[in-house]
């Protein structure tokens, strides 16, 4: 799969959050989870789409504030993987690497 494939991006986000949960990553989410980096070579719009979708699927918990006028703020300091997200990683281990 390509580095910018949806499942690769979702898998990297979930793998990072799972490592964070287990205490294996000290990097803060707001520093690591950013578009246009080596790990996430995608646009900000696409990155936010992936975050919103994995949140809607119940794979993560994240505080999202929707402002009047359509603006959205995602609080990445609050982001956590859920049981469903861990299951997704387990079931798709080969495809998300």
Beta strands, then each sheet from edge to edge (+ up, - down):
strand 1: 60-66
strand 2: 72-81
sheet 1: 1+ 2-
end
